Amino acid sequence: MAFSIRLTEEEETLARRYAALMGVSMGEAFKQALFEKIEDEYDIAVGEAAYRRYLDNPKTYSHAEVLKMFGDEE
């Protein structure tokens, strides 16, 4: 799939310089940035969901307790 975006001259210059610095094409630089952003947003959503679960039940367990509950597999 191909797509195009409109950039100001300043944005294009910055994007070209960044791509050159990273040794990739502009398309690859944008693709990497897009997927890094998606991954970051996903990680934030997962972290927020985990925090909400923690607020509902703030009980924590030590490493030893977890091993005892689930068995030490080493």
MMTF fields as JSON, N, C-alpha, C and O atoms, coordinates in Angstrom:
{
  "mmtfVersion": "1.0.0",
  "mmtfProducer": "UNKNOWN",
  "numBonds": 295,
  "numAtoms": 296,
  "numGroups": 74,
  "numChains": 1,
  "numModels": 1,
  "chainsPerModel": [1],
  "groupsPerChain": [74],
  "chainIdList": ["A"],
  "bondAtomList": [4, 2, 8, 6, 12, 10, 16, 14, 20, 18, 24, 22, 28, 26, 32, 30, 36, 34, 40, 38, 44, 42, 48, 46, 52, 50, 56, 54, 60, 58, 64, 62, 68, 66, 72, 70, 76, 74, 80, 78, 84, 82, 88, 86, 92, 90, 96, 94, 100, 98, 104, 102, 108, 106, 112, 110, 116, 114, 120, 118, 124, 122, 128, 126, 132, 130, 136, 134, 140, 138, 144, 142, 148, 146, 152, 150, 156, 154, 160, 158, 164, 162, 168, 166, 172, 170, 176, 174, 180, 178, 184, 182, 188, 186, 192, 190, 196, 194, 200, 198, 204, 202, 208, 206, 212, 210, 216, 214, 220, 218, 224, 222, 228, 226, 232, 230, 236, 234, 240, 238, 244, 242, 248, 246, 252, 250, 256, 254, 260, 258, 264, 262, 268, 266, 272, 270, 276, 274, 280, 278, 284, 282, 288, 286, 292, 290],
  "bondOrderList": [1, 1, 1, 1, 1, 1, 1, 1, 1, 1, 1, 1, 1, 1, 1, 1, 1, 1, 1, 1, 1, 1, 1, 1, 1, 1, 1, 1, 1, 1, 1, 1, 1, 1, 1, 1, 1, 1, 1, 1, 1, 1, 1, 1, 1, 1, 1, 1, 1, 1, 1, 1, 1, 1, 1, 1, 1, 1, 1, 1, 1, 1, 1, 1, 1, 1, 1, 1, 1, 1, 1, 1, 1],
  "groupList": [{"groupName": "MET", "atomNameList": ["N", "CA", "C", "O"], "elementList": ["N", "C", "C", "O"], "formalChargeList": [0, 0, 0, 0], "bondAtomList": [1, 0, 2, 1, 3, 2], "bondOrderList": [1, 1, 2], "singleLetterCode": "M", "chemCompType": "L-PEPTIDE LINKING"}, {"groupName": "ALA", "atomNameList": ["N", "CA", "C", "O"], "elementList": ["N", "C", "C", "O"], "formalChargeList": [0, 0, 0, 0], "bondAtomList": [1, 0, 2, 1, 3, 2], "bondOrderList": [1, 1, 2], "singleLetterCode": "A", "chemCompType": "L-PEPTIDE LINKING"}, {"groupName": "PHE", "atomNameList": ["N", "CA", "C", "O"], "elementList": ["N", "C", "C", "O"], "formalChargeList": [0, 0, 0, 0], "bondAtomList": [1, 0, 2, 1, 3, 2], "bondOrderList": [1, 1, 2], "singleLetterCode": "F", "chemCompType": "L-PEPTIDE LINKING"}, {"groupName": "SER", "atomNameList": ["N", "CA", "C", "O"], "elementList": ["N", "C", "C", "O"], "formalChargeList": [0, 0, 0, 0], "bondAtomList": [1, 0, 2, 1, 3, 2], "bondOrderList": [1, 1, 2], "singleLetterCode": "S", "chemCompType": "L-PEPTIDE LINKING"}, {"groupName": "ILE", "atomNameList": ["N", "CA", "C", "O"], "elementList": ["N", "C", "C", "O"], "formalChargeList": [0, 0, 0, 0], "bondAtomList": [1, 0, 2, 1, 3, 2], "bondOrderList": [1, 1, 2], "singleLetterCode": "I", "chemCompType": "L-PEPTIDE LINKING"}, {"groupName": "ARG", "atomNameList": ["N", "CA", "C", "O"], "elementList": ["N", "C", "C", "O"], "formalChargeList": [0, 0, 0, 0], "bondAtomList": [1, 0, 2, 1, 3, 2], "bondOrderList": [1, 1, 2], "singleLetterCode": "R", "chemCompType": "L-PEPTIDE LINKING"}, {"groupName": "LEU", "atomNameList": ["N", "CA", "C", "O"], "elementList": ["N", "C", "C", "O"], "formalChargeList": [0, 0, 0, 0], "bondAtomList": [1, 0, 2, 1, 3, 2], "bondOrderList": [1, 1, 2], "singleLetterCode": "L", "chemCompType": "L-PEPTIDE LINKING"}, {"groupName": "THR", "atomNameList": ["N", "CA", "C", "O"], "elementList": ["N", "C", "C", "O"], "formalChargeList": [0, 0, 0, 0], "bondAtomList": [1, 0, 2, 1, 3, 2], "bondOrderList": [1, 1, 2], "singleLetterCode": "T", "chemCompType": "L-PEPTIDE LINKING"}, {"groupName": "GLU", "atomNameList": ["N", "CA", "C", "O"], "elementList": ["N", "C", "C", "O"], "formalChargeList": [0, 0, 0, 0], "bondAtomList": [1, 0, 2, 1, 3, 2], "bondOrderList": [1, 1, 2], "singleLetterCode": "E", "chemCompType": "L-PEPTIDE LINKING"}, {"groupName": "TYR", "atomNameList": ["N", "CA", "C", "O"], "elementList": ["N", "C", "C", "O"], "formalChargeList": [0, 0, 0, 0], "bondAtomList": [1, 0, 2, 1, 3, 2], "bondOrderList": [1, 1, 2], "singleLetterCode": "Y", "chemCompType": "L-PEPTIDE LINKING"}, {"groupName": "GLY", "atomNameList": ["N", "CA", "C", "O"], "elementList": ["N", "C", "C", "O"], "formalChargeList": [0, 0, 0, 0], "bondAtomList": [1, 0, 2, 1, 3, 2], "bondOrderList": [1, 1, 2], "singleLetterCode": "G", "chemCompType": "PEPTIDE LINKING"}, {"groupName": "VAL", "atomNameList": ["N", "CA", "C", "O"], "elementList": ["N", "C", "C", "O"], "formalChargeList": [0, 0, 0, 0], "bondAtomList": [1, 0, 2, 1, 3, 2], "bondOrderList": [1, 1, 2], "singleLetterCode": "V", "chemCompType": "L-PEPTIDE LINKING"}, {"groupName": "LYS", "atomNameList": ["N", "CA", "C", "O"], "elementList": ["N", "C", "C", "O"], "formalChargeList": [0, 0, 0, 0], "bondAtomList": [1, 0, 2, 1, 3, 2], "bondOrderList": [1, 1, 2], "singleLetterCode": "K", "chemCompType": "L-PEPTIDE LINKING"}, {"groupName": "GLN", "atomNameList": ["N", "CA", "C", "O"], "elementList": ["N", "C", "C", "O"], "formalChargeList": [0, 0, 0, 0], "bondAtomList": [1, 0, 2, 1, 3, 2], "bondOrderList": [1, 1, 2], "singleLetterCode": "Q", "chemCompType": "L-PEPTIDE LINKING"}, {"groupName": "ASP", "atomNameList": ["N", "CA", "C", "O"], "elementList": ["N", "C", "C", "O"], "formalChargeList": [0, 0, 0, 0], "bondAtomList": [1, 0, 2, 1, 3, 2], "bondOrderList": [1, 1, 2], "singleLetterCode": "D", "chemCompType": "L-PEPTIDE LINKING"}, {"groupName": "ASN", "atomNameList": ["N", "CA", "C", "O"], "elementList": ["N", "C", "C", "O"], "formalChargeList": [0, 0, 0, 0], "bondAtomList": [1, 0, 2, 1, 3, 2], "bondOrderList": [1, 1, 2], "singleLetterCode": "N", "chemCompType": "L-PEPTIDE LINKING"}, {"groupName": "PRO", "atomNameList": ["N", "CA", "C", "O"], "elementList": ["N", "C", "C", "O"], "formalChargeList": [0, 0, 0, 0], "bondAtomList": [1, 0, 2, 1, 3, 2], "bondOrderList": [1, 1, 2], "singleLetterCode": "P", "chemCompType": "L-PEPTIDE LINKING"}, {"groupName": "HIS", "atomNameList": ["N", "CA", "C", "O"], "elementList": ["N", "C", "C", "O"], "formalChargeList": [0, 0, 0, 0], "bondAtomList": [1, 0, 2, 1, 3, 2], "bondOrderList": [1, 1, 2], "singleLetterCode": "H", "chemCompType": "L-PEPTIDE LINKING"}],
  "groupTypeList": [0, 1, 2, 3, 4, 5, 6, 7, 8, 8, 8, 8, 7, 6, 1, 5, 5, 9, 1, 1, 6, 0, 10, 11, 3, 0, 10, 8, 1, 2, 12, 13, 1, 6, 2, 8, 12, 4, 8, 14, 8, 9, 14, 4, 1, 11, 10, 8, 1, 1, 9, 5, 5, 9, 6, 14, 15, 16, 12, 7, 9, 3, 17, 1, 8, 11, 6, 12, 0, 2, 10, 14, 8, 8],
  "groupIdList": [1, 2, 3, 4, 5, 6, 7, 8, 9, 10, 11, 12, 13, 14, 15, 16, 17, 18, 19, 20, 21, 22, 23, 24, 25, 26, 27, 28, 29, 30, 31, 32, 33, 34, 35, 36, 37, 38, 39, 40, 41, 42, 43, 44, 45, 46, 47, 48, 49, 50, 51, 52, 53, 54, 55, 56, 57, 58, 59, 60, 61, 62, 63, 64, 65, 66, 67, 68, 69, 70, 71, 72, 73, 74],
  "secStructList": [7, 7, 7, 7, 7, 7, 7, 7, 2, 2, 2, 2, 2, 2, 2, 2, 2, 2, 2, 2, 2, 2, 6, 1, 7, 2, 2, 2, 2, 2, 2, 2, 2, 2, 2, 2, 2, 2, 2, 2, 2, 2, 2, 2, 2, 2, 2, 2, 2, 2, 2, 2, 2, 2, 2, 2, 7, 7, 7, 7, 7, 7, 2, 2, 2, 2, 2, 2, 2, 2, 7, 7, 7, 7],
  "xCoordList": [0.842, 0.0, 0.89, 1.873, 0.549, 1.295, 0.368, -0.842, 0.944, 0.157, 1.073, 2.298, 0.472, 1.269, 0.795, -0.361, 1.702, 1.359, 1.94, 2.948, 1.307, 1.794, 2.643, 2.236, 3.825, 4.733, 5.12, 5.205, 5.349, 5.929, 7.377, 7.916, 8.001, 9.415, 10.26, 11.166, 9.952, 10.707, 10.528, 11.497, 9.297, 9.034, 9.737, 10.304, 9.698, 10.352, 11.861, 12.482, 12.445, 13.886, 14.244, 15.204, 13.47, 13.716, 13.583, 14.42, 12.535, 12.312, 13.442, 13.926, 13.862, 14.964, 16.264, 16.995, 16.544, 17.768, 17.721, 18.716, 16.563, 16.427, 16.626, 17.357, 15.975, 16.104, 17.562, 18.061, 18.241, 19.651, 20.497, 21.381, 20.23, 20.963, 20.799, 21.744, 19.579, 19.285, 19.666, 19.634, 20.022, 20.425, 19.264, 19.429, 18.091, 16.909, 16.222, 16.512, 15.315, 14.535, 13.535, 13.273, 12.986, 11.956, 10.757, 10.169, 10.388, 9.256, 9.492, 8.603, 10.701, 11.036, 11.055, 10.615, 11.558, 11.586, 10.17, 9.901, 9.262, 7.878, 7.222, 6.467, 7.512, 6.938, 7.407, 6.605, 8.699, 9.225, 8.584, 8.201, 8.47, 7.878, 6.423, 5.975, 5.688, 4.281, 4.142, 3.346, 4.918, 4.767, 5.315, 4.811, 6.326, 6.783, 5.683, 5.462, 4.996, 3.9, 2.766, 2.218, 2.411, 1.357, 1.748, 0.932, 2.995, 3.467, 3.437, 3.024, 3.867, 3.846, 2.422, 2.174, 1.484, 0.088, -0.5, -1.253, -0.156, -0.623, -0.068, -0.802, 1.231, 1.85, 1.2, 0.992, 0.883, 0.213, -1.153, -1.518, -1.91, -3.247, -3.17, -3.97, -2.219, -2.053, -1.655, -2.176, -0.743, -0.314, -1.443, -1.588, -2.25, -3.383, -4.409, -4.976, -4.651, -5.588, -5.063, -5.825, -3.766, -3.166, -3.26, -3.52, -3.053, -3.144, -4.571, -4.777, -5.562, -6.967, -7.276, -7.973, -6.76, -6.962, -6.3, -6.854, -5.114, -4.421, -5.237, -5.334, -5.82, -6.625, -7.844, -8.279, -8.399, -9.538, -9.122, -9.907, -7.891, -7.385, -5.893, -5.072, -5.526, -4.127, -3.236, -2.105, -3.72, -2.899, -1.703, -1.854, -0.529, 0.685, 1.296, 0.992, 2.15, 2.789, 4.286, 4.748, 5.032, 6.486, 6.855, 6.032, 8.087, 8.581, 8.444, 8.026, 8.795, 8.704, 7.261, 7.007, 6.311, 4.896, 4.409, 3.657, 4.832, 4.427, 5.001, 4.303, 6.257, 6.855, 6.116, 5.904, 5.723, 4.992, 3.617, 3.18, 2.929, 1.594, 1.634, 0.774, 2.634, 2.665, 3.732, 3.853, 4.488, 5.512, 6.803, 6.807, 7.885, 9.21, 9.587, 9.801, 9.671, 9.921, 11.393, 11.743, 12.254, 13.694, 14.236, 15.431],
  "yCoordList": [-1.171, 0.0, 1.238, 1.309, 2.173, 3.424, 4.57, 4.505, 5.607, 6.797, 8.01, 7.881, 9.169, 10.39, 11.322, 11.278, 12.157, 13.163, 14.496, 14.544, 15.544, 16.884, 17.396, 17.341, 17.891, 18.451, 19.857, 20.167, 20.693, 21.994, 21.753, 20.671, 22.744, 22.601, 22.289, 21.458, 22.962, 22.751, 21.318, 20.681, 20.811, 19.438, 18.433, 17.45, 18.685, 17.776, 17.756, 16.694, 18.927, 19.004, 18.218, 17.448, 18.42, 17.698, 16.191, 15.421, 15.769, 14.342, 13.751, 12.66, 14.454, 13.955, 13.844, 12.862, 14.839, 14.802, 13.657, 12.966, 13.466, 12.367, 11.025, 10.167, 10.844, 9.586, 9.345, 8.227, 10.381, 10.243, 9.891, 9.038, 10.539, 10.259, 8.798, 8.161, 8.281, 6.904, 5.902, 4.694, 6.387, 5.508, 4.745, 3.616, 5.364, 4.717, 5.697, 6.893, 5.169, 6.031, 6.827, 6.501, 7.866, 8.631, 7.743, 7.826, 6.896, 5.996, 5.081, 4.877, 4.533, 3.646, 4.416, 3.897, 5.642, 6.458, 6.726, 6.624, 7.068, 7.31, 6.024, 6.038, 4.911, 3.627, 3.258, 2.845, 3.407, 3.106, 4.003, 3.533, 5.29, 6.23, 5.876, 5.931, 5.513, 5.146, 3.939, 3.956, 2.886, 1.677, 1.844, 1.209, 2.674, 2.98, 3.7, 3.416, 4.628, 5.361, 4.408, 4.486, 3.505, 2.526, 1.666, 1.436, 1.187, 0.357, 1.132, 0.594, 2.382, 3.207, 3.388, 3.254, 3.692, 3.888, 2.594, 2.625, 1.456, 0.163, -0.091, -0.5, 0.153, -0.049, 0.836, 0.4, 2.071, 2.973, 2.42, 2.417, 1.951, 1.408, 0.178, 0.039, -0.711, -1.909, -1.514, -2.068, -0.567, -0.106, 0.534, 0.298, 1.35, 1.985, 0.949, 1.068, -0.068, -1.128, -1.9, -2.23, -2.187, -2.893, -2.045, -2.572, -0.753, 0.134, 0.181, 0.189, 0.213, 0.197, -1.107, -1.095, -2.233, -3.515, -3.476, -3.983, -2.873, -2.748, -1.895, -2.227, -0.804, 0.051, -0.695, -0.458, -1.6, -2.408, -3.432, -3.771, -3.924, -4.922, -4.668, -5.234, -3.825, -3.438, -4.476, -4.161, -5.689, -6.735, -7.021, -7.23, -7.029, -7.361, -8.635, -9.036, -9.254, -10.505, -10.392, -9.789, -10.975, -10.996, -12.059, -12.891, -12.01, -13.007, -14.408, -15.338, -14.557, -15.864, -16.355, -17.544, -15.448, -15.842, -16.314, -17.283, -15.638, -16.037, -17.404, -18.25, -17.629, -18.945, -20.032, -21.126, -19.735, -20.71, -20.986, -22.136, -19.937, -20.106, -20.894, -21.739, -20.613, -21.205, -22.276, -22.882, -22.508, -23.542, -23.023, -22.304, -23.389, -23.019, -24.014, -25.191, -23.558, -24.466, -24.611, -25.23, -24.065, -24.192, -25.415, -25.694],
  "zCoordList": [0.0, 0.0, 0.0, 0.738, -0.803, -0.857, -0.48, -0.697, 0.082, 0.393, 0.323, 0.3, 0.29, 0.257, 1.364, 1.786, 1.816, 2.824, 2.371, 1.665, 2.776, 2.441, 3.607, 4.768, 3.266, 4.257, 3.832, 2.643, 4.818, 4.502, 4.098, 4.329, 3.503, 3.135, 4.366, 4.32, 5.451, 6.696, 7.203, 7.617, 7.17, 7.615, 6.708, 7.184, 5.4, 4.462, 4.677, 4.657, 4.881, 5.138, 6.392, 6.401, 7.44, 8.689, 8.475, 8.946, 7.766, 7.52, 6.684, 6.984, 5.646, 4.802, 5.606, 5.478, 6.419, 7.234, 8.238, 8.452, 8.848, 9.809, 9.113, 9.608, 7.963, 7.224, 6.84, 6.968, 6.374, 6.003, 7.216, 7.135, 8.33, 9.562, 9.98, 10.444, 9.806, 10.196, 9.111, 9.347, 7.93, 6.836, 6.218, 5.757, 6.211, 5.632, 4.682, 4.682, 3.883, 3.001, 3.831, 4.989, 3.231, 3.944, 4.234, 5.313, 3.282, 3.501, 4.689, 5.515, 4.769, 5.886, 7.202, 8.228, 7.184, 8.404, 8.902, 10.099, 7.984, 8.387, 8.876, 9.848, 8.201, 8.61, 10.018, 10.856, 10.272, 11.604, 12.658, 13.729, 12.353, 13.31, 13.592, 14.737, 12.543, 12.713, 13.628, 14.567, 13.357, 14.157, 15.568, 16.494, 15.757, 17.117, 17.891, 19.068, 17.234, 17.874, 18.236, 19.336, 17.317, 17.591, 18.786, 19.679, 18.811, 19.921, 21.234, 22.261, 21.21, 22.423, 22.939, 24.138, 22.04, 22.441, 23.007, 23.981, 22.393, 22.892, 24.295, 25.194, 24.475, 25.789, 26.852, 27.984, 26.488, 27.43, 27.808, 28.983, 26.821, 27.086, 27.987, 28.911, 27.728, 28.553, 29.974, 30.941, 30.102, 31.422, 32.207, 33.406, 31.522, 32.201, 32.65, 33.736, 31.818, 32.193, 33.401, 34.309, 33.411, 34.545, 35.814, 36.895, 35.685, 36.847, 37.381, 38.595, 36.483, 36.932, 37.671, 38.686, 37.163, 37.861, 39.238, 40.213, 39.31, 40.589, 41.561, 42.742, 41.075, 41.951, 42.479, 43.606, 41.663, 42.104, 43.155, 44.04, 43.058, 44.001, 44.202, 43.48, 45.175, 45.343, 46.036, 46.406, 46.214, 46.834, 45.939, 44.736, 46.526, 45.783, 46.355, 47.479, 45.574, 45.972, 45.759, 44.79, 46.673, 46.527, 45.492, 45.11, 45.061, 44.113, 44.704, 44.014, 45.969, 46.635, 46.684, 46.489, 46.944, 46.99, 45.618, 45.519, 44.588, 43.23, 42.9, 42.341, 43.238, 42.989, 43.754, 43.233, 44.988, 45.792, 45.183, 45.145, 44.705, 44.125, 42.818, 42.567, 41.992, 40.654, 40.496, 39.431, 41.523, 41.476, 40.892, 39.893, 41.518, 41.038, 39.963, 40.255, 38.718, 37.604, 37.284, 36.279, 38.099, 37.841, 38.505, 38.403]
}
